[in-house]
Amino acid sequence: MLFNTDSQTDERLDARDRIESYVVPGIKASWELVGDQLEGQRAVVGYQREEWAVPEIGEVYKLVTPNELISQFIRITSVSHSIETFT
């Protein structure tokens, strides 16, 4: 595999990060985000039906603005969940 990182001083770790950052959008997530997601924030909050699988560490999701002009990929690094009842 060959690619250009535009740097003469990259090391193996830089190459690995570049390769692993390649993801392809798939199906829509089973959960919905709560509120606006701000640039640089380190956590997201979402909700879903109880019977659906909880997102797993290592999964990658693509956040997209409603007009689909801006998108960003996030990787799940930790998960906490609870069951709540809404009426």
Backbone as XML, in Angstrom:
<?xml version="1.0"?>
<chain id="A" units="angstrom">
  <residue number="1" name="MET">
    <atom name="N" x="0.847" y="-1.160" z="0.000"/>
    <atom name="CA" x="0.000" y="0.000" z="0.000"/>
    <atom name="C" x="0.902" y="1.236" z="0.000"/>
  </residue>
  <residue number="2" name="LEU">
    <atom name="N" x="0.627" y="2.141" z="-0.898"/>
    <atom name="CA" x="1.384" y="3.381" z="-0.988"/>
    <atom name="C" x="0.441" y="4.568" z="-0.853"/>
  </residue>
  <residue number="3" name="PHE">
    <atom name="N" x="0.902" y="5.572" z="-0.144"/>
    <atom name="CA" x="0.148" y="6.816" z="-0.032"/>
    <atom name="C" x="1.099" y="7.913" z="0.401"/>
  </residue>
  <residue number="4" name="ASN">
    <atom name="N" x="0.680" y="9.138" z="0.251"/>
    <atom name="CA" x="1.506" y="10.293" z="0.568"/>
    <atom name="C" x="0.898" y="11.013" z="1.767"/>
  </residue>
  <residue number="5" name="THR">
    <atom name="N" x="1.716" y="11.260" z="2.789"/>
    <atom name="CA" x="1.238" y="11.991" z="3.962"/>
    <atom name="C" x="1.685" y="13.453" z="3.939"/>
  </residue>
  <residue number="6" name="ASP">
    <atom name="N" x="2.393" y="13.849" z="2.887"/>
    <atom name="CA" x="2.887" y="15.220" z="2.744"/>
    <atom name="C" x="3.876" y="15.608" z="3.841"/>
  </residue>
  <residue number="7" name="SER">
    <atom name="N" x="4.582" y="14.620" z="4.401"/>
    <atom name="CA" x="5.580" y="14.899" z="5.434"/>
    <atom name="C" x="6.786" y="13.995" z="5.224"/>
  </residue>
  <residue number="8" name="GLN">
    <atom name="N" x="7.976" y="14.551" z="5.360"/>
    <atom name="CA" x="9.206" y="13.775" z="5.216"/>
    <atom name="C" x="9.607" y="13.095" z="6.524"/>
  </residue>
  <residue number="9" name="THR">
    <atom name="N" x="8.934" y="13.409" z="7.631"/>
    <atom name="CA" x="9.341" y="12.882" z="8.930"/>
    <atom name="C" x="8.318" y="11.950" z="9.563"/>
  </residue>
  <residue number="10" name="ASP">
    <atom name="N" x="7.335" y="11.492" z="8.817"/>
    <atom name="CA" x="6.352" y="10.568" z="9.373"/>
    <atom name="C" x="7.015" y="9.270" z="9.813"/>
  </residue>
  <residue number="11" name="GLU">
    <atom name="N" x="6.439" y="8.663" z="10.849"/>
    <atom name="CA" x="6.920" y="7.385" z="11.348"/>
    <atom name="C" x="5.816" y="6.345" z="11.174"/>
  </residue>
  <residue number="12" name="ARG">
    <atom name="N" x="6.129" y="5.102" z="11.537"/>
    <atom name="CA" x="5.191" y="3.995" z="11.361"/>
    <atom name="C" x="3.841" y="4.286" z="12.024"/>
  </residue>
  <residue number="13" name="LEU">
    <atom name="N" x="3.849" y="4.863" z="13.213"/>
    <atom name="CA" x="2.607" y="5.185" z="13.911"/>
    <atom name="C" x="1.753" y="6.154" z="13.098"/>
  </residue>
  <residue number="14" name="ASP">
    <atom name="N" x="2.383" y="7.141" z="12.462"/>
    <atom name="CA" x="1.640" y="8.086" z="11.624"/>
    <atom name="C" x="0.984" y="7.368" z="10.449"/>
  </residue>
  <residue number="15" name="ALA">
    <atom name="N" x="1.711" y="6.432" z="9.853"/>
    <atom name="CA" x="1.166" y="5.676" z="8.729"/>
    <atom name="C" x="-0.006" y="4.817" z="9.184"/>
  </residue>
  <residue number="16" name="ARG">
    <atom name="N" x="0.128" y="4.157" z="10.331"/>
    <atom name="CA" x="-0.956" y="3.328" z="10.847"/>
    <atom name="C" x="-2.211" y="4.159" z="11.087"/>
  </residue>
  <residue number="17" name="ASP">
    <atom name="N" x="-2.044" y="5.324" z="11.715"/>
    <atom name="CA" x="-3.193" y="6.197" z="11.973"/>
    <atom name="C" x="-3.864" y="6.624" z="10.677"/>
  </residue>
  <residue number="18" name="ARG">
    <atom name="N" x="-3.086" y="6.899" z="9.661"/>
    <atom name="CA" x="-3.634" y="7.313" z="8.356"/>
    <atom name="C" x="-4.441" y="6.181" z="7.727"/>
  </residue>
  <residue number="19" name="ILE">
    <atom name="N" x="-3.912" y="4.962" z="7.801"/>
    <atom name="CA" x="-4.603" y="3.796" z="7.232"/>
    <atom name="C" x="-5.880" y="3.500" z="8.011"/>
  </residue>
  <residue number="20" name="GLU">
    <atom name="N" x="-5.804" y="3.520" z="9.339"/>
    <atom name="CA" x="-6.962" y="3.200" z="10.163"/>
    <atom name="C" x="-8.040" y="4.274" z="10.113"/>
  </residue>
  <residue number="21" name="SER">
    <atom name="N" x="-7.711" y="5.473" z="9.686"/>
    <atom name="CA" x="-8.701" y="6.546" z="9.649"/>
    <atom name="C" x="-9.654" y="6.407" z="8.459"/>
  </residue>
  <residue number="22" name="TYR">
    <atom name="N" x="-9.367" y="5.494" z="7.537"/>
    <atom name="CA" x="-10.218" y="5.309" z="6.372"/>
    <atom name="C" x="-11.455" y="4.511" z="6.759"/>
  </residue>
  <residue number="23" name="VAL">
    <atom name="N" x="-12.616" y="5.118" z="6.655"/>
    <atom name="CA" x="-13.872" y="4.425" z="6.918"/>
    <atom name="C" x="-14.865" y="4.766" z="5.821"/>
  </residue>
  <residue number="24" name="VAL">
    <atom name="N" x="-15.812" y="3.862" z="5.617"/>
    <atom name="CA" x="-16.831" y="4.042" z="4.595"/>
    <atom name="C" x="-18.187" y="4.088" z="5.287"/>
  </residue>
  <residue number="25" name="PRO">
    <atom name="N" x="-19.011" y="5.104" z="5.016"/>
    <atom name="CA" x="-20.327" y="5.164" z="5.645"/>
    <atom name="C" x="-21.159" y="3.924" z="5.316"/>
  </residue>
  <residue number="26" name="GLY">
    <atom name="N" x="-21.889" y="3.429" z="6.328"/>
    <atom name="CA" x="-22.738" y="2.254" z="6.152"/>
    <atom name="C" x="-24.178" y="2.611" z="6.429"/>
  </residue>
  <residue number="27" name="ILE">
    <atom name="N" x="-24.856" y="1.730" z="7.145"/>
    <atom name="CA" x="-26.267" y="1.940" z="7.457"/>
    <atom name="C" x="-26.423" y="2.970" z="8.572"/>
  </residue>
  <residue number="28" name="LYS">
    <atom name="N" x="-27.630" y="3.478" z="8.735"/>
    <atom name="CA" x="-27.915" y="4.472" z="9.772"/>
    <atom name="C" x="-27.844" y="3.810" z="11.150"/>
  </residue>
  <residue number="29" name="ALA">
    <atom name="N" x="-27.316" y="4.536" z="12.121"/>
    <atom name="CA" x="-27.202" y="4.033" z="13.488"/>
    <atom name="C" x="-28.580" y="3.795" z="14.088"/>
  </residue>
  <residue number="30" name="SER">
    <atom name="N" x="-28.640" y="2.896" z="15.070"/>
    <atom name="CA" x="-29.913" y="2.585" z="15.726"/>
    <atom name="C" x="-30.240" y="3.569" z="16.838"/>
  </residue>
  <residue number="31" name="TRP">
    <atom name="N" x="-29.373" y="4.535" z="17.076"/>
    <atom name="CA" x="-29.604" y="5.506" z="18.141"/>
    <atom name="C" x="-29.625" y="6.916" z="17.580"/>
  </residue>
  <residue number="32" name="GLU">
    <atom name="N" x="-30.269" y="7.806" z="18.330"/>
    <atom name="CA" x="-30.405" y="9.206" z="17.925"/>
    <atom name="C" x="-29.620" y="10.087" z="18.894"/>
  </residue>
  <residue number="33" name="LEU">
    <atom name="N" x="-28.967" y="11.101" z="18.377"/>
    <atom name="CA" x="-28.219" y="12.032" z="19.213"/>
    <atom name="C" x="-29.152" y="12.980" z="19.939"/>
  </residue>
  <residue number="34" name="VAL">
    <atom name="N" x="-28.733" y="13.431" z="21.122"/>
    <atom name="CA" x="-29.469" y="14.421" z="21.898"/>
    <atom name="C" x="-28.749" y="15.760" z="21.771"/>
  </residue>
  <residue number="35" name="GLY">
    <atom name="N" x="-29.442" y="16.780" z="21.314"/>
    <atom name="CA" x="-28.876" y="18.122" z="21.237"/>
    <atom name="C" x="-27.888" y="18.315" z="20.106"/>
  </residue>
  <residue number="36" name="ASP">
    <atom name="N" x="-27.269" y="19.497" z="20.106"/>
    <atom name="CA" x="-26.260" y="19.840" z="19.104"/>
    <atom name="C" x="-24.913" y="19.266" z="19.520"/>
  </residue>
  <residue number="37" name="GLN">
    <atom name="N" x="-24.109" y="18.903" z="18.547"/>
    <atom name="CA" x="-22.761" y="18.403" z="18.788"/>
    <atom name="C" x="-21.782" y="19.501" z="18.406"/>
  </residue>
  <residue number="38" name="LEU">
    <atom name="N" x="-20.951" y="19.906" z="19.342"/>
    <atom name="CA" x="-20.051" y="21.031" z="19.141"/>
    <atom name="C" x="-18.658" y="20.557" z="18.767"/>
  </residue>
  <residue number="39" name="GLU">
    <atom name="N" x="-17.967" y="21.342" z="17.966"/>
    <atom name="CA" x="-16.607" y="21.016" z="17.571"/>
    <atom name="C" x="-15.723" y="20.869" z="18.800"/>
  </residue>
  <residue number="40" name="GLY">
    <atom name="N" x="-14.975" y="19.771" z="18.866"/>
    <atom name="CA" x="-14.029" y="19.553" z="19.946"/>
    <atom name="C" x="-14.591" y="18.869" z="21.179"/>
  </residue>
  <residue number="41" name="GLN">
    <atom name="N" x="-15.894" y="18.650" z="21.254"/>
    <atom name="CA" x="-16.426" y="17.989" z="22.442"/>
    <atom name="C" x="-15.979" y="16.537" z="22.491"/>
  </residue>
  <residue number="42" name="ARG">
    <atom name="N" x="-15.878" y="15.963" z="23.682"/>
    <atom name="CA" x="-15.314" y="14.632" z="23.862"/>
    <atom name="C" x="-16.368" y="13.577" z="24.157"/>
  </residue>
  <residue number="43" name="ALA">
    <atom name="N" x="-17.644" y="13.949" z="24.246"/>
    <atom name="CA" x="-18.696" y="12.987" z="24.564"/>
    <atom name="C" x="-19.952" y="13.324" z="23.776"/>
  </residue>
  <residue number="44" name="VAL">
    <atom name="N" x="-20.708" y="12.299" z="23.440"/>
    <atom name="CA" x="-22.016" y="12.486" z="22.812"/>
    <atom name="C" x="-23.042" y="11.714" z="23.637"/>
  </residue>
  <residue number="45" name="VAL">
    <atom name="N" x="-24.277" y="12.181" z="23.611"/>
    <atom name="CA" x="-25.365" y="11.522" z="24.328"/>
    <atom name="C" x="-26.416" y="11.144" z="23.309"/>
  </residue>
  <residue number="46" name="GLY">
    <atom name="N" x="-26.921" y="9.938" z="23.414"/>
    <atom name="CA" x="-27.943" y="9.476" z="22.491"/>
    <atom name="C" x="-28.964" y="8.616" z="23.202"/>
  </residue>
  <residue number="47" name="TYR">
    <atom name="N" x="-30.013" y="8.263" z="22.481"/>
    <atom name="CA" x="-31.041" y="7.374" z="23.014"/>
    <atom name="C" x="-31.463" y="6.405" z="21.931"/>
  </residue>
  <residue number="48" name="GLN">
    <atom name="N" x="-31.999" y="5.263" z="22.368"/>
    <atom name="CA" x="-32.470" y="4.241" z="21.433"/>
    <atom name="C" x="-33.444" y="3.333" z="22.165"/>
  </residue>
  <residue number="49" name="ARG">
    <atom name="N" x="-34.051" y="2.442" z="21.435"/>
    <atom name="CA" x="-34.980" y="1.486" z="22.035"/>
    <atom name="C" x="-34.203" y="0.473" z="22.878"/>
  </residue>
  <residue number="50" name="GLU">
    <atom name="N" x="-34.818" y="0.032" z="23.941"/>
    <atom name="CA" x="-34.169" y="-0.876" z="24.890"/>
    <atom name="C" x="-33.704" y="-2.174" z="24.237"/>
  </residue>
  <residue number="51" name="GLU">
    <atom name="N" x="-34.467" y="-2.698" z="23.284"/>
    <atom name="CA" x="-34.136" y="-3.997" z="22.691"/>
    <atom name="C" x="-33.012" y="-3.930" z="21.649"/>
  </residue>
  <residue number="52" name="TRP">
    <atom name="N" x="-32.572" y="-2.752" z="21.277"/>
    <atom name="CA" x="-31.505" y="-2.622" z="20.291"/>
    <atom name="C" x="-30.145" y="-2.720" z="20.964"/>
  </residue>
  <residue number="53" name="ALA">
    <atom name="N" x="-29.161" y="-3.166" z="20.225"/>
    <atom name="CA" x="-27.809" y="-3.332" z="20.765"/>
    <atom name="C" x="-27.182" y="-1.978" z="21.088"/>
  </residue>
  <residue number="54" name="VAL">
    <atom name="N" x="-26.512" y="-1.908" z="22.226"/>
    <atom name="CA" x="-25.798" y="-0.699" z="22.643"/>
    <atom name="C" x="-24.551" y="-0.553" z="21.772"/>
  </residue>
  <residue number="55" name="PRO">
    <atom name="N" x="-24.199" y="0.662" z="21.341"/>
    <atom name="CA" x="-22.965" y="0.832" z="20.555"/>
    <atom name="C" x="-21.772" y="0.241" z="21.301"/>
  </residue>
  <residue number="56" name="GLU">
    <atom name="N" x="-20.837" y="-0.331" z="20.549"/>
    <atom name="CA" x="-19.681" y="-0.987" z="21.151"/>
    <atom name="C" x="-18.416" y="-0.166" z="20.951"/>
  </residue>
  <residue number="57" name="ILE">
    <atom name="N" x="-17.480" y="-0.336" z="21.872"/>
    <atom name="CA" x="-16.185" y="0.343" z="21.782"/>
    <atom name="C" x="-15.509" y="-0.056" z="20.480"/>
  </residue>
  <residue number="58" name="GLY">
    <atom name="N" x="-14.970" y="0.940" z="19.786"/>
    <atom name="CA" x="-14.296" y="0.711" z="18.516"/>
    <atom name="C" x="-15.157" y="0.981" z="17.295"/>
  </residue>
  <residue number="59" name="GLU">
    <atom name="N" x="-16.478" y="1.026" z="17.469"/>
    <atom name="CA" x="-17.348" y="1.333" z="16.339"/>
    <atom name="C" x="-17.135" y="2.780" z="15.906"/>
  </residue>
  <residue number="60" name="VAL">
    <atom name="N" x="-17.337" y="3.029" z="14.616"/>
    <atom name="CA" x="-17.161" y="4.374" z="14.054"/>
    <atom name="C" x="-18.501" y="4.843" z="13.502"/>
  </residue>
  <residue number="61" name="TYR">
    <atom name="N" x="-18.849" y="6.079" z="13.807"/>
    <atom name="CA" x="-20.090" y="6.675" z="13.326"/>
    <atom name="C" x="-19.781" y="7.977" z="12.609"/>
  </residue>
  <residue number="62" name="LYS">
    <atom name="N" x="-20.624" y="8.305" z="11.650"/>
    <atom name="CA" x="-20.479" y="9.549" z="10.898"/>
    <atom name="C" x="-21.588" y="10.498" z="11.331"/>
  </residue>
  <residue number="63" name="LEU">
    <atom name="N" x="-21.207" y="11.627" z="11.913"/>
    <atom name="CA" x="-22.170" y="12.661" z="12.267"/>
    <atom name="C" x="-22.333" y="13.586" z="11.075"/>
  </residue>
  <residue number="64" name="VAL">
    <atom name="N" x="-23.578" y="13.916" z="10.741"/>
    <atom name="CA" x="-23.858" y="14.736" z="9.563"/>
    <atom name="C" x="-24.836" y="15.838" z="9.946"/>
  </residue>
  <residue number="65" name="THR">
    <atom name="N" x="-24.588" y="17.048" z="9.446"/>
    <atom name="CA" x="-25.532" y="18.135" z="9.677"/>
    <atom name="C" x="-26.826" y="17.844" z="8.915"/>
  </residue>
  <residue number="66" name="PRO">
    <atom name="N" x="-27.950" y="18.432" z="9.344"/>
    <atom name="CA" x="-29.221" y="18.166" z="8.664"/>
    <atom name="C" x="-29.180" y="18.427" z="7.152"/>
  </residue>
  <residue number="67" name="ASN">
    <atom name="N" x="-28.408" y="19.418" z="6.716"/>
    <atom name="CA" x="-28.330" y="19.702" z="5.277"/>
    <atom name="C" x="-27.236" y="18.869" z="4.594"/>
  </residue>
  <residue number="68" name="GLU">
    <atom name="N" x="-26.562" y="18.016" z="5.367"/>
    <atom name="CA" x="-25.530" y="17.096" z="4.870"/>
    <atom name="C" x="-24.338" y="17.792" z="4.220"/>
  </residue>
  <residue number="69" name="LEU">
    <atom name="N" x="-24.086" y="19.057" z="4.578"/>
    <atom name="CA" x="-22.937" y="19.775" z="4.031"/>
    <atom name="C" x="-21.664" y="19.520" z="4.831"/>
  </residue>
  <residue number="70" name="ILE">
    <atom name="N" x="-21.821" y="19.228" z="6.123"/>
    <atom name="CA" x="-20.661" y="19.008" z="6.994"/>
    <atom name="C" x="-20.819" y="17.653" z="7.661"/>
  </residue>
  <residue number="71" name="SER">
    <atom name="N" x="-19.727" y="16.890" z="7.726"/>
    <atom name="CA" x="-19.762" y="15.598" z="8.412"/>
    <atom name="C" x="-18.454" y="15.369" z="9.154"/>
  </residue>
  <residue number="72" name="GLN">
    <atom name="N" x="-18.515" y="14.493" z="10.143"/>
    <atom name="CA" x="-17.331" y="14.148" z="10.923"/>
    <atom name="C" x="-17.495" y="12.717" z="11.424"/>
  </residue>
  <residue number="73" name="PHE">
    <atom name="N" x="-16.411" y="11.953" z="11.393"/>
    <atom name="CA" x="-16.429" y="10.596" z="11.909"/>
    <atom name="C" x="-16.012" y="10.612" z="13.375"/>
  </residue>
  <residue number="74" name="ILE">
    <atom name="N" x="-16.681" y="9.799" z="14.192"/>
    <atom name="CA" x="-16.289" y="9.627" z="15.586"/>
    <atom name="C" x="-16.103" y="8.141" z="15.848"/>
  </residue>
  <residue number="75" name="ARG">
    <atom name="N" x="-15.169" y="7.807" z="16.720"/>
    <atom name="CA" x="-14.940" y="6.419" z="17.128"/>
    <atom name="C" x="-15.315" y="6.297" z="18.599"/>
  </residue>
  <residue number="76" name="ILE">
    <atom name="N" x="-16.094" y="5.274" z="18.932"/>
    <atom name="CA" x="-16.529" y="5.043" z="20.303"/>
    <atom name="C" x="-15.340" y="4.519" z="21.117"/>
  </residue>
  <residue number="77" name="THR">
    <atom name="N" x="-15.001" y="5.216" z="22.213"/>
    <atom name="CA" x="-13.885" y="4.795" z="23.064"/>
    <atom name="C" x="-14.357" y="4.310" z="24.425"/>
  </residue>
  <residue number="78" name="SER">
    <atom name="N" x="-15.548" y="4.685" z="24.832"/>
    <atom name="CA" x="-16.143" y="4.154" z="26.060"/>
    <atom name="C" x="-17.656" y="4.335" z="25.969"/>
  </residue>
  <residue number="79" name="VAL">
    <atom name="N" x="-18.376" y="3.499" z="26.695"/>
    <atom name="CA" x="-19.839" y="3.527" z="26.651"/>
    <atom name="C" x="-20.383" y="3.377" z="28.062"/>
  </residue>
  <residue number="80" name="SER">
    <atom name="N" x="-21.358" y="4.185" z="28.398"/>
    <atom name="CA" x="-22.144" y="3.951" z="29.609"/>
    <atom name="C" x="-23.608" y="4.068" z="29.195"/>
  </residue>
  <residue number="81" name="HIS">
    <atom name="N" x="-24.454" y="3.228" z="29.766"/>
    <atom name="CA" x="-25.853" y="3.278" z="29.371"/>
    <atom name="C" x="-26.749" y="2.974" z="30.568"/>
  </residue>
  <residue number="82" name="SER">
    <atom name="N" x="-27.975" y="3.407" z="30.470"/>
    <atom name="CA" x="-28.990" y="3.132" z="31.487"/>
    <atom name="C" x="-30.342" y="3.056" z="30.784"/>
  </residue>
  <residue number="83" name="ILE">
    <atom name="N" x="-31.299" y="2.451" z="31.442"/>
    <atom name="CA" x="-32.644" y="2.332" z="30.892"/>
    <atom name="C" x="-33.531" y="3.388" z="31.566"/>
  </residue>
  <residue number="84" name="GLU">
    <atom name="N" x="-34.159" y="4.207" z="30.753"/>
    <atom name="CA" x="-35.047" y="5.264" z="31.237"/>
    <atom name="C" x="-36.413" y="5.093" z="30.587"/>
  </residue>
  <residue number="85" name="THR">
    <atom name="N" x="-37.458" y="5.528" z="31.252"/>
    <atom name="CA" x="-38.812" y="5.462" z="30.718"/>
    <atom name="C" x="-39.294" y="6.881" z="30.452"/>
  </residue>
  <residue number="86" name="PHE">
    <atom name="N" x="-39.758" y="7.126" z="29.229"/>
    <atom name="CA" x="-40.270" y="8.442" z="28.842"/>
    <atom name="C" x="-41.757" y="8.316" z="28.573"/>
  </residue>
  <residue number="87" name="THR">
    <atom name="N" x="-42.516" y="9.339" z="28.973"/>
    <atom name="CA" x="-43.966" y="9.335" z="28.702"/>
    <atom name="C" x="-44.348" y="10.638" z="28.028"/>
  </residue>
</chain>
